[in-house]
Amino acid sequence: MSKILSIIIISILIPFSLFANNEDAFEKGNELYNEANYEQAIQLYNSLLNNNIESAAIYYNIGNAYFKLDNIPKALLYFEKAKKIEPNNADIIYNIELANTRIADKIETVPEFFLRTLYVEIRNSLNEAQWTTVNIGLLLVFLTFVIMFFTMNNKRQLWLSMAMVFLILTFISGLIGYKSYKEKVNHNTAIVFTPTIDIKSAPDTKSSTIFILHQGTKVELLEKSSKWQKIRIASGSEGWLELDNLEKI
């Protein structure tokens, strides 16, 4: 019995110990950053990532450290990673905009269809965990109205109508939550890391150059062919470059 109790206690204490160690490492990284020891701070933050400790705060702080080191492509890479976790964080958005003023390419964005813009704003209003909470809450309300429909003889049509409304809302919130999760885990965007790169019309070094990109530019990843990657930039232009010129977000 005492052995079983010891195992239970250890299984409880170890996670708390690991959590405390991670908190200490994060705070130590912040101290190093405040002391302008940016490279050491990055190493400490990366040690957390290597231990599968991921958060917007860690990515954001790494981005800030790289920005202080004037490594704009790396700064943008980590700011964008932070944004995938907290898409509506004002500080992250501001720092991305600030870092983008330091890159060479000023690409005009193609206006999105307004319904697409509205959908993205709704999806990004919450992260995937928050959407899961909303989904569960709506499901419970739906089940409540179903129970009322079967147990209460009066206003059954109202309970049925309300149940149908919340069933639809549950489905929609679940779908948006799933899309939010996929947006976080999918690596379909990247940052250019080569100072200057020719974007080709085909996955071939001998093909014609259709435009040029510089380090720090964010691109959307399309199809891949061997060591070549087809990309799309914010203006809608597409082309090919070799994979080793990119780092995925």
C-alpha positions in Angstrom: 0.0 0.0 0.0 2.8 2.4 0.9 4.5 1.7 -2.5 1.3 2.5 -4.3 0.9 5.7 -2.3 4.5 6.7 -3.1 4.0 6.1 -6.8 0.8 8.3 -6.7 2.6 11.1 -4.8 5.6 11.0 -7.2 3.3 11.1 -10.3 1.7 14.2 -8.8 4.9 15.9 -7.7 6.9 15.4 -10.9 4.6 17.5 -13.2 4.5 20.3 -10.6 8.3 20.1 -10.3 8.6 20.3 -14.1 6.2 23.2 -14.3 8.2 25.0 -11.6 11.4 24.4 -13.5 9.9 25.7 -16.7 8.6 28.8 -15.0 12.1 29.4 -13.5 13.7 28.9 -17.0 11.2 31.4 -18.6 11.8 34.0 -15.9 15.6 33.5 -16.2 15.2 34.0 -19.9 13.4 37.3 -19.3 16.1 38.4 -16.9 18.8 37.7 -19.5 16.7 39.6 -22.1 16.4 42.6 -19.7 20.1 42.5 -19.2 20.6 42.6 -23.0 22.0 39.1 -23.1 19.8 38.3 -26.0 21.6 35.3 -27.4 21.6 33.6 -24.0 18.0 34.4 -23.5 17.2 32.8 -26.9 19.1 29.7 -25.8 17.1 29.4 -22.6 13.7 30.0 -24.4 14.7 27.4 -27.0 15.4 24.9 -24.2 11.7 25.2 -23.2 10.6 24.6 -26.8 12.9 21.5 -26.9 11.1 20.2 -23.8 7.8 20.6 -25.7 6.8 23.7 -23.8 5.1 25.9 -26.3 3.4 29.2 -25.8 2.8 32.5 -27.6 4.9 34.2 -24.8 7.9 32.1 -25.5 7.8 32.6 -29.3 7.1 36.3 -28.8 10.1 36.8 -26.5 12.4 34.9 -28.9 11.1 37.2 -31.6 11.9 40.2 -29.5 15.4 39.0 -28.8 16.1 38.4 -32.5 14.7 41.8 -33.3 17.2 43.3 -30.8 20.0 41.4 -32.5 18.8 42.9 -35.8 17.9 39.5 -37.2 14.6 40.5 -38.8 13.8 37.3 -40.6 14.2 35.3 -37.4 12.2 37.9 -35.5 9.4 37.7 -38.0 9.4 33.9 -37.9 8.9 33.7 -34.2 6.4 36.6 -34.1 4.4 34.7 -36.7 4.6 31.5 -34.6 3.3 33.4 -31.6 0.5 34.8 -33.7 -0.6 31.3 -34.7 -1.3 30.6 -31.0 -2.8 34.1 -30.2 -4.0 35.5 -33.5 -5.6 38.6 -31.8 -2.8 39.6 -29.5 -2.2 43.3 -30.1 1.4 43.3 -29.1 2.3 40.4 -31.5 0.4 42.1 -34.3 2.2 45.4 -33.6 5.6 43.8 -33.6 5.0 42.0 -36.8 4.0 45.3 -38.4 7.1 47.0 -36.9 9.4 44.2 -38.1 7.9 44.4 -41.6 9.0 48.0 -41.9 12.6 46.7 -41.7 12.3 44.4 -44.7 13.0 45.3 -48.4 9.8 43.9 -50.0 6.7 46.1 -49.7 4.0 44.0 -51.2 0.5 45.3 -51.7 -2.0 42.8 -50.4 -4.8 41.7 -52.7 -8.2 42.6 -51.1 -10.0 39.6 -49.8 -13.7 38.8 -50.4 -15.5 40.4 -47.4 -17.1 37.1 -46.3 -13.6 35.5 -46.2 -12.4 38.5 -44.1 -15.4 38.2 -41.8 -14.8 34.4 -41.3 -11.1 34.9 -40.5 -11.9 37.6 -37.9 -14.5 35.4 -36.3 -12.1 32.4 -36.3 -9.2 34.4 -34.9 -11.4 36.0 -32.2 -10.7 32.9 -30.1 -8.0 30.2 -30.0 -8.8 26.5 -30.6 -9.1 25.8 -26.8 -11.5 28.7 -26.4 -13.6 27.5 -29.4 -13.7 24.0 -27.7 -15.1 25.6 -24.6 -17.7 27.5 -26.6 -18.6 24.3 -28.5 -19.1 22.3 -25.3 -21.2 25.1 -23.7 -23.4 25.2 -26.8 -23.7 21.5 -26.8 -24.9 21.5 -23.2 -27.5 24.1 -24.0 -28.7 22.0 -26.9 -29.0 19.0 -24.7 -30.9 21.0 -22.1 -33.5 22.0 -24.7 -33.8 18.4 -25.9 -34.5 17.3 -22.3 -37.1 20.0 -21.9 -38.7 18.9 -25.2 -39.1 15.4 -23.9 -40.0 16.1 -20.3 -42.2 19.2 -20.5 -45.6 19.1 -22.2 -46.0 22.8 -22.7 -44.2 24.9 -25.3 -42.7 21.8 -26.9 -42.5 23.5 -30.3 -40.4 26.3 -28.7 -38.0 23.8 -27.0 -37.6 22.0 -30.3 -36.9 25.2 -32.2 -34.4 26.3 -29.6 -32.7 22.9 -29.7 -32.4 23.1 -33.5 -30.9 26.6 -33.3 -28.3 25.5 -30.7 -27.5 22.3 -32.7 -26.6 24.5 -35.7 -24.5 26.8 -33.5 -22.8 23.8 -31.9 -21.9 22.5 -35.4 -20.7 25.9 -36.6 -18.5 26.5 -33.5 -17.1 23.0 -33.7 -16.2 23.5 -37.4 -14.6 26.9 -36.7 -12.7 25.4 -33.7 -11.4 22.6 -36.0 -10.3 25.1 -38.6 -8.6 27.2 -35.9 -6.7 24.0 -34.8 -5.7 23.2 -38.3 -4.5 26.7 -38.9 -2.2 26.4 -35.8 -0.7 23.0 -36.7 -0.5 23.3 -40.5 2.8 24.8 -41.7 1.5 26.4 -44.9 3.4 29.7 -44.6 7.1 30.5 -44.4 9.6 33.3 -44.1 12.2 33.9 -46.8 15.7 33.7 -45.2 17.9 34.3 -48.3 19.0 38.0 -48.6 17.9 38.1 -52.3 16.3 35.2 -54.2 15.1 34.9 -57.8 11.6 33.5 -58.0 11.3 31.2 -61.0 8.5 30.4 -63.4 9.1 26.7 -63.0 11.0 24.4 -60.6 14.2 24.6 -62.6 17.3 26.9 -62.2 17.2 27.5 -66.0 13.6 28.8 -66.0 12.9 32.5 -66.3 12.9 34.8 -63.2 9.5 36.3 -62.8 10.2 38.4 -59.7 12.7 38.8 -56.8 12.1 38.5 -53.1 14.3 39.5 -50.1 14.7 38.1 -46.6 11.9 38.5 -44.2 9.1 38.3 -46.7 6.2 36.0 -45.7 4.9 33.6 -48.3 2.2 31.0 -48.6 3.3 27.5 -49.5 1.6 25.8 -52.4 2.8 22.6 -54.1 6.2 21.1 -53.7 8.4 19.4 -56.4 11.5 17.6 -55.1 13.7 20.4 -53.6 11.5 23.1 -55.0 8.6 24.9 -53.4 5.9 26.8 -55.2 4.9 30.0 -53.3 2.3 32.7 -53.4 3.0 36.2 -52.0 0.4 38.7 -50.6 -0.1 40.3 -54.0 -1.2 37.0 -55.5 1.9 36.4 -57.6 3.2 32.9 -57.7 6.5 31.3 -58.5 9.1 28.7 -57.5 12.2 28.8 -55.3 14.4 26.1 -53.7 13.3 24.9 -50.3 16.5 25.8 -48.4 15.6 29.5 -48.9 12.7 29.2 -46.5 11.8 28.5 -42.9 8.3 27.3 -42.2 6.2 29.1 -39.6 
